[in-house]
Amino acid sequence: MRFLNEEHDLDSIGWDDSSISKLWRYNLHYFDDLNGSGAAERAGIHAALVDRWIAENPPVGGTAWEPYPTSLRIVNWIKWSLSGKGLQARWLHSLAIQTRWLRRNVETHLLGNHLIANAKAMVFAGLFFRGPEAEEWLDRGVQILGQELGEQILPDGGHFERSPMYHALVMEDLLDLVNAFTAYGSQAHGGAGALTDQLRSRTAAMRAWLQAMRHPDESLGLFNDTAEDIAPAAAELDRYAAEVGIEPPVACAAGIVHLPASGYVRVARGDAVALLDTAPIGPDYLPGHGHADTLSFELSVKGRRLIVNGGTSEYGTGPGRQRERSTAAHSTVEIAGENSSEVWAGFRVGRRARPIGPVIEATERSWRVQCAHDGSRHLPGKPTHRR
């Protein structure tokens, strides 16, 4: 198995080796490859792996049964079945047990993209199975989504954690839900009809936001926890959105595109495109995917990225994670060797920079964007960084 550029033999490490990073083990339990490119060529391997997972991961302990990987696995197994594979009785039995357990362990303590993934899995299982329990799964998933869409998708279409990568992941989740509700039609009872309309409008706004927050080469701006090749490519999401009837946004023209709710600014002039971070680090109650990157920027010239942030290559609590979240790993100013926001551990933030602005001035012939932050206010002299 190779995940995150790290390869291990399943026969050697098993399903939950504590010496392997938690994120790698999460990927091991997602079963994403069931629906990957060329999956039909690996059908025998996939069936054997599903059998082995069931035999070697009995309910309900370890990484295998944590709610987030369980949510992704439920959806992947159902997609696999709907693509024509079908599920054997023992696989269906396991899938029902996994959904029953997830229903009782929704990640209301973590919230954010995890909660949307939990709700999506319950909707998928509620549509896929029949009976009163399945209807209750569907109703619970619809209820969570109805609450979370308005909270997590900001008025400008951005996901509230301010990570372009997680934005793309959540957008894929919403597209999958539109697809599922459309496919099942009248079976999607209750509040599903109104929710489908909301999903479509929110996804259209997310598509426009993602268009603004990518470079001319289609790569994402590396703000907060973002890396390439984790979420589907922006062009792939555009294709999927078109397939389920989400209208394309108006193309980003030269000049300034301000995304005020999420806090980003795109500026294009001639051969240059700049993405500016004038955003808060994230929701006050959920800043875990945030970096100390306030007032950083990325710049493309003639279609190629010239100035970029460092991005994210690992989670955990090690020195690599600390370095990648630091101000020094971003295209902005570090004052007195201090991070602009107090990032610590793997997903913790203490004192944080608050953006002041931006102030945008634009005429037909010129533009100017100004912003500041107060993340160094605790230092002698209480300096404010203005850019």
C-alpha positions as CSV (number, residue, x, y, z in Angstrom):
1,M,0.0,0.0,0.0
2,R,1.3,3.5,-0.8
3,F,-0.4,6.5,0.7
4,L,1.1,10.0,1.2
5,N,4.3,8.8,-0.6
6,E,4.9,6.2,2.1
7,E,4.8,2.5,1.3
8,H,4.1,-0.4,3.7
9,D,3.2,-4.1,3.3
10,L,-0.1,-4.9,4.8
11,D,1.1,-8.4,5.7
12,S,3.9,-6.9,7.7
13,I,2.1,-4.0,9.5
14,G,-1.5,-5.2,9.7
15,W,-4.4,-2.7,9.9
16,D,-3.4,-0.6,12.9
17,D,0.3,-0.4,13.6
18,S,0.9,2.4,16.0
19,S,4.3,3.1,14.6
20,I,2.6,4.3,11.4
21,S,1.1,7.8,11.3
22,K,-2.6,8.1,12.1
23,L,-3.3,9.8,8.8
24,W,-1.6,6.9,6.8
25,R,-3.8,4.4,8.8
26,Y,-6.9,6.5,8.1
27,N,-6.1,6.2,4.3
28,L,-5.7,2.4,4.7
29,H,-9.3,2.2,6.0
30,Y,-10.9,4.5,3.5
31,F,-11.0,2.0,0.6
32,D,-10.8,4.9,-1.9
33,D,-9.3,2.6,-4.6
34,L,-12.6,0.7,-4.9
35,N,-13.7,3.6,-7.0
36,G,-10.3,4.8,-8.3
37,S,-9.1,5.1,-11.9
38,G,-8.9,1.6,-13.5
39,A,-10.7,0.0,-10.5
40,A,-12.3,-2.7,-12.7
41,E,-8.8,-4.2,-13.3
42,R,-8.4,-4.7,-9.6
43,A,-11.8,-6.2,-8.8
44,G,-10.4,-9.4,-7.4
45,I,-7.9,-7.6,-5.2
46,H,-10.7,-5.3,-3.9
47,A,-13.0,-8.2,-3.1
48,A,-10.3,-10.0,-1.2
49,L,-9.4,-6.8,0.7
50,V,-13.0,-6.2,1.7
51,D,-13.2,-9.8,3.0
52,R,-9.9,-9.4,4.9
53,W,-11.0,-6.1,6.4
54,I,-14.2,-7.7,7.8
55,A,-12.3,-10.7,9.2
56,E,-9.5,-8.7,10.8
57,N,-11.4,-5.6,12.0
58,P,-14.3,-6.8,14.2
59,P,-16.4,-4.2,15.9
60,V,-15.7,-1.7,17.2
61,G,-12.1,-0.8,18.1
62,G,-9.0,0.9,16.7
63,T,-8.5,3.2,13.7
64,A,-10.8,1.1,11.5
65,W,-13.9,2.1,13.6
66,E,-13.1,5.8,14.1
67,P,-16.1,7.8,12.7
68,Y,-14.2,9.6,9.9
69,P,-12.7,6.6,8.1
70,T,-15.9,4.7,8.8
71,S,-17.8,7.4,7.0
72,L,-15.6,7.4,3.9
73,R,-15.5,3.6,3.8
74,I,-19.4,3.3,4.0
75,V,-19.7,5.7,1.0
76,N,-16.9,3.9,-1.0
77,W,-18.5,0.4,-0.4
78,I,-21.9,1.7,-1.5
79,K,-20.5,3.5,-4.6
80,W,-18.6,0.2,-5.4
81,S,-21.8,-1.7,-5.2
82,L,-23.8,0.8,-7.3
83,S,-21.1,0.7,-10.0
84,G,-22.2,-2.9,-10.8
85,K,-20.1,-5.0,-8.4
86,G,-23.0,-5.8,-6.0
87,L,-22.3,-6.7,-2.4
88,Q,-22.3,-10.2,-1.0
89,A,-24.4,-10.9,2.1
90,R,-21.5,-10.7,4.6
91,W,-20.4,-7.4,3.1
92,L,-24.0,-6.0,3.4
93,H,-24.1,-7.2,7.0
94,S,-20.9,-5.4,7.8
95,L,-22.0,-2.3,6.1
96,A,-25.2,-2.1,8.1
97,I,-23.2,-2.7,11.3
98,Q,-20.8,0.1,10.4
99,T,-23.6,2.6,9.7
100,R,-25.4,1.6,12.9
101,W,-22.3,2.3,14.9
102,L,-21.6,5.6,13.0
103,R,-25.1,6.8,13.8
104,R,-24.3,6.5,17.5
105,N,-20.9,8.1,17.2
106,V,-21.4,11.2,15.0
107,E,-18.4,13.6,15.4
108,T,-20.2,16.5,17.0
109,H,-17.1,17.0,19.1
110,L,-15.0,17.8,16.0
111,L,-17.6,19.4,13.7
112,G,-16.4,20.8,10.4
113,N,-15.7,18.6,7.4
114,H,-15.9,15.5,9.6
115,L,-19.5,16.2,10.5
116,I,-20.4,16.6,6.8
117,A,-18.7,13.3,6.0
118,N,-20.6,11.6,8.8
119,A,-23.9,13.0,7.5
120,K,-23.1,12.0,3.9
121,A,-22.4,8.4,4.9
122,M,-25.8,8.2,6.7
123,V,-27.6,9.6,3.7
124,F,-25.9,7.1,1.4
125,A,-26.7,4.2,3.7
126,G,-30.3,5.5,4.2
127,L,-30.9,5.6,0.5
128,F,-29.1,2.3,-0.2
129,F,-30.9,0.1,2.4
130,R,-34.6,-0.3,3.1
131,G,-36.7,-0.2,6.3
132,P,-37.3,1.9,9.3
133,E,-33.7,2.0,10.5
134,A,-32.5,3.1,7.1
135,E,-35.1,5.8,7.0
136,E,-33.8,7.0,10.4
137,W,-30.2,7.1,9.1
138,L,-31.4,9.2,6.1
139,D,-33.4,11.6,8.3
140,R,-30.4,12.1,10.7
141,G,-28.1,12.7,7.8
142,V,-30.5,15.2,6.2
143,Q,-31.0,16.9,9.6
144,I,-27.2,17.4,10.1
145,L,-26.7,18.7,6.5
146,G,-29.5,21.1,6.9
147,Q,-27.9,22.6,10.0
148,E,-24.3,22.5,8.7
149,L,-24.6,23.9,5.2
150,G,-25.5,27.4,6.3
151,E,-22.8,27.3,9.0
152,Q,-19.9,25.8,6.9
153,I,-20.5,27.3,3.5
154,L,-20.0,31.0,3.7
155,P,-22.0,33.5,1.7
156,D,-19.1,33.9,-0.9
157,G,-19.1,30.1,-1.4
158,G,-15.9,29.4,0.6
159,H,-15.7,26.6,3.2
160,F,-15.4,28.2,6.6
161,E,-12.1,26.4,7.5
162,R,-10.4,28.6,4.8
163,S,-8.4,25.7,3.3
164,P,-8.8,25.4,-0.5
165,M,-8.1,21.6,-0.2
166,Y,-10.8,21.0,2.3
167,H,-13.1,23.3,0.3
168,A,-12.5,20.9,-2.6
169,L,-13.1,17.8,-0.5
170,V,-16.4,19.2,0.9
171,M,-17.5,20.3,-2.6
172,E,-17.0,16.7,-3.8
173,D,-19.1,15.5,-0.8
174,L,-21.9,17.9,-1.8
175,L,-21.7,16.9,-5.4
176,D,-22.0,13.2,-4.4
177,L,-25.1,14.1,-2.4
178,V,-26.7,15.9,-5.3
179,N,-25.9,12.9,-7.4
180,A,-27.4,10.4,-4.9
181,F,-30.6,12.3,-4.3
182,T,-31.1,12.7,-8.0
183,A,-30.5,9.0,-8.7
184,Y,-32.8,7.8,-5.9
185,G,-35.5,10.4,-6.7
186,S,-38.8,9.8,-4.8
187,Q,-37.1,7.4,-2.3
188,A,-35.3,10.4,-0.9
189,H,-38.3,11.4,1.2
190,G,-38.7,13.9,4.1
191,G,-36.7,17.1,3.8
192,A,-34.5,15.7,1.0
193,G,-36.2,17.8,-1.7
194,A,-35.5,21.2,-0.1
195,L,-32.0,20.0,0.9
196,T,-31.2,19.1,-2.7
197,D,-32.1,22.6,-3.8
198,Q,-29.8,24.0,-1.1
199,L,-27.0,21.6,-2.0
200,R,-27.2,22.8,-5.6
201,S,-27.1,26.5,-4.8
202,R,-24.3,26.0,-2.2
203,T,-22.3,23.9,-4.6
204,A,-22.6,26.5,-7.4
205,A,-21.2,29.1,-5.0
206,M,-18.4,26.7,-4.0
207,R,-17.6,26.2,-7.7
208,A,-17.2,29.9,-8.2
209,W,-15.0,30.3,-5.1
210,L,-12.8,27.4,-6.3
211,Q,-12.4,29.1,-9.7
212,A,-11.1,32.3,-7.9
213,M,-8.7,30.4,-5.6
214,R,-6.8,28.5,-8.3
215,H,-3.8,29.5,-10.3
216,P,-3.8,29.6,-14.2
217,D,-2.2,26.1,-14.1
218,E,-5.3,24.9,-12.2
219,S,-3.3,24.3,-8.9
220,L,-4.8,25.4,-5.7
221,G,-3.6,28.3,-3.5
222,L,-1.6,26.7,-0.7
223,F,-3.3,28.5,2.2
224,N,-3.7,26.8,5.6
225,D,-3.8,22.9,5.3
226,T,-3.6,22.5,1.6
227,A,-1.7,20.0,-0.6
228,E,-2.0,18.9,-4.2
229,D,-3.4,15.4,-5.2
230,I,-5.4,14.9,-2.0
231,A,-8.7,16.4,-3.1
232,P,-10.0,15.9,-6.6
233,A,-8.4,18.3,-9.1
234,A,-10.4,21.5,-9.7
235,A,-11.0,20.6,-13.3
236,E,-12.4,17.2,-12.2
237,L,-14.8,18.9,-9.9
238,D,-15.9,21.2,-12.7
239,R,-16.6,18.1,-14.9
240,Y,-18.5,16.4,-12.1
241,A,-20.5,19.6,-11.4
242,A,-21.5,19.9,-15.0
243,E,-22.6,16.2,-15.0
244,V,-25.1,16.8,-12.2
245,G,-26.3,20.0,-13.7
246,I,-24.5,22.7,-11.6
247,E,-24.1,25.7,-13.9
248,P,-20.6,27.0,-14.5
249,P,-19.6,30.3,-12.8
250,V,-18.8,33.5,-14.7
251,A,-15.1,33.3,-15.6
252,C,-12.7,35.4,-13.5
253,A,-11.8,38.5,-15.4
254,A,-8.9,40.8,-15.1
255,G,-9.0,43.0,-12.0
256,I,-10.0,42.2,-8.5
257,V,-12.2,39.4,-7.2
258,H,-12.9,39.9,-3.5
259,L,-14.3,37.0,-1.5
260,P,-15.3,39.0,1.6
261,A,-16.9,36.3,3.8
262,S,-13.9,34.0,3.6
263,G,-11.3,36.8,3.4
264,Y,-9.4,36.1,0.2
265,V,-8.6,38.4,-2.8
266,R,-7.7,37.5,-6.3
267,V,-6.0,40.1,-8.5
268,A,-5.2,39.6,-12.2
269,R,-3.5,42.0,-14.4
270,G,-1.7,41.2,-17.7
271,D,0.4,38.0,-17.3
272,A,0.1,38.1,-13.5
273,V,-2.4,36.5,-11.1
274,A,-2.1,37.0,-7.3
275,L,-4.0,35.3,-4.5
276,L,-4.0,37.3,-1.3
277,D,-4.7,36.0,2.2
278,T,-6.6,38.7,4.1
279,A,-8.6,36.0,6.0
280,P,-9.0,35.0,9.6
281,I,-7.1,31.7,10.4
282,G,-10.5,29.9,10.5
283,P,-13.6,29.7,12.6
284,D,-12.8,30.7,16.2
285,Y,-14.1,27.4,17.5
286,L,-12.4,25.3,14.8
287,P,-9.0,26.7,13.7
288,G,-7.3,23.3,13.6
289,H,-6.5,23.4,9.8
290,G,-5.1,26.9,10.1
291,H,-1.6,28.1,9.6
292,A,0.2,31.3,10.8
293,D,-0.1,32.6,7.2
294,T,-2.1,35.8,7.5
295,L,-1.2,38.3,4.8
296,S,0.7,35.7,2.7
297,F,0.2,35.7,-1.0
298,E,0.9,33.5,-4.1
299,L,1.8,34.8,-7.5
300,S,1.7,33.3,-11.0
301,V,3.3,34.9,-14.0
302,K,2.6,33.8,-17.6
303,G,0.7,30.8,-16.3
304,R,3.4,29.5,-14.0
305,R,3.6,29.8,-10.2
306,L,6.4,32.1,-9.1
307,I,5.8,32.8,-5.4
308,V,4.0,30.1,-3.3
309,N,3.5,29.1,0.3
310,G,5.0,25.9,1.6
311,G,1.9,23.8,1.7
312,T,1.2,20.8,3.9
313,S,2.9,17.4,3.6
314,E,2.2,15.8,7.0
315,Y,0.0,15.9,10.1
316,G,1.0,14.7,13.5
317,T,2.8,16.8,16.1
318,G,6.4,16.5,14.9
319,P,8.8,19.3,13.8
320,G,7.8,19.0,10.2
321,R,4.2,19.8,11.1
322,Q,5.3,22.8,13.2
323,R,7.5,24.1,10.5
324,E,4.8,23.9,7.8
325,R,2.3,25.8,9.9
326,S,4.8,28.5,10.8
327,T,4.8,32.0,9.4
328,A,8.3,31.4,8.1
329,A,6.9,28.7,5.7
330,H,4.7,31.3,4.0
331,S,5.2,34.3,1.8
332,T,4.7,36.9,4.5
333,V,6.6,38.7,7.3
334,E,7.8,37.1,10.5
335,I,8.4,39.6,13.3
336,A,11.0,38.9,16.0
337,G,11.1,35.2,15.1
338,E,7.5,34.7,16.2
339,N,4.5,33.2,14.4
340,S,1.7,35.6,13.6
341,S,-0.7,33.1,15.1
342,E,0.2,30.8,18.0
343,V,0.0,27.4,16.2
344,W,0.9,24.4,18.3
345,A,0.6,20.6,18.5
346,G,-1.0,19.1,15.4
347,F,-4.3,21.1,15.2
348,R,-4.2,23.7,17.9
349,V,-4.1,27.5,17.8
350,G,-3.8,29.9,20.8
351,R,-3.4,33.6,20.3
352,R,-4.3,34.4,16.7
353,A,-3.8,37.2,14.1
354,R,-6.9,39.2,13.3
355,P,-6.9,40.8,9.8
356,I,-7.6,44.5,9.7
357,G,-9.2,45.2,6.3
358,P,-8.7,44.7,3.5
359,V,-9.1,48.1,1.9
360,I,-9.4,47.8,-1.9
361,E,-9.0,50.7,-4.3
362,A,-9.5,50.1,-8.0
363,T,-9.7,52.3,-11.0
364,E,-9.7,51.4,-14.7
365,R,-6.0,51.7,-14.8
366,S,-4.7,50.6,-11.4
367,W,-5.5,48.8,-8.2
368,R,-4.4,48.7,-4.7
369,V,-5.1,46.2,-1.9
370,Q,-4.1,47.0,1.7
371,C,-4.5,44.9,4.8
372,A,-3.0,44.6,8.3
373,H,-3.0,42.1,11.2
374,D,-2.5,42.4,14.9
375,G,-0.8,39.0,15.5
376,S,2.3,40.6,17.0
377,R,0.4,42.8,19.4
378,H,1.9,40.8,22.4
379,L,5.5,41.8,21.4
380,P,7.2,44.9,22.8
381,G,5.9,48.0,21.1
382,K,2.8,46.1,20.0
383,P,3.7,46.2,16.3
384,T,1.1,45.9,13.6
385,H,2.1,44.4,10.2
386,R,0.7,46.3,7.3
387,R,1.1,45.2,3.7
